[in-house]
Each structure stands twice: as structure tokens, then as C-alpha cells.
């Protein structure tokens, strides 16, 4: 989703902020998911902590997506 906005070089600071949240949260989500599958022989991850982090990342992604939809809808209606 972010590539659609990034290809247009958004002028709005709100759009840029939402895109930063979206992309940083997606990278964090990827990192947290990798922690759930540790390489041998490292110690097992704290699954509860990893799960909480994944939930937070998913929330941040949804929040950023909602912000983008709201901003885009308002801009298109003006």
C-alpha cells in the first residue's frame, strides 16, 4: 500500500507521517515474526512478549492505513 503513495511524493506532512508509521511498523512486524522462529541453538523466545509486539505492530499498521484512507478521502472530496 505504501508504494502507491511513495511513488507520488506526497506533499502533505500528515501523509508522510502516516507512511513512516506504516513502513516502520511493517519492518518491525517482520522482525518480531522472525524472533518467533529462532535459529538453533539460541534460547527460545518469550512467545508472550513476541505476541504482544506483533499485536502492537499490527495495530500500528491498521492505524496508519486508516489515517491514509481518511486523509486521501478528505483530499479527494475537496
N, C-alpha and C positions, 0 to 999 in steps of 0.2 A: 504494500500500500504506500509506503513512504516514497518509493521511486517515482510514483505519479506526481507527487508534489515537488520532489527534489529536481526533477527534470525541468520544472518551470521556474526555478529560482524564486521562491516566494518572497514578496516584499514585506508581508505582514510579520511583525515580530511574534504575534500570537501563533501563527502557523509555524514559524521556525522553532519556537519553544516546544510546541506540541510534537513536531517532528523529532526534535532532540530527545524528548521523553520517550517517544515511540521506538526510536532506533536504539537508544541506550538500554531500554527495558528489554528489547528483543535480544540484545547481546548478553545481558545479564541472565535472561531466561535460558539461553543456550548454555551458558557457563554453569548455571545451577543444575541443569539436567545432566551435564557431563559429570558433575560431582556424584550424582546418584549411581553412576556406573564406574566405580573406581577401578584402577588397574591393580592387578595383583602385584605385590603383596602388601599394598598400603592398607591402613586400617579402614574398617567400614565407616562410611559417612554417618552422621547423625541424620537419619531419614526424616525425623520430625522437623529439624531445622531446615533441611533442604526443601521439604514440602512447604513450609511456611514461606521460604524465599521464592519458590515457584509461584505460589499463590499471589504473593506481593507483585512479582513481575507481571503476571497475567492481569492483575488489577491495573497496574500502571499502563500496560498496553491498551487495555479497554478504555481507560480514562483518556489517553492521548488520542485514540481513534474517535472517541465521542467528541472531543474538543475539535478535531479536524472537521468532522461532519458538521458540527454546529457552526464553526467559522465559515466553512465553504457554503453552507446553506444561506447564511446571512449575507455573504458577499454576492452570491448569485441572485438573491432577491432584491438587491439594491441597484 
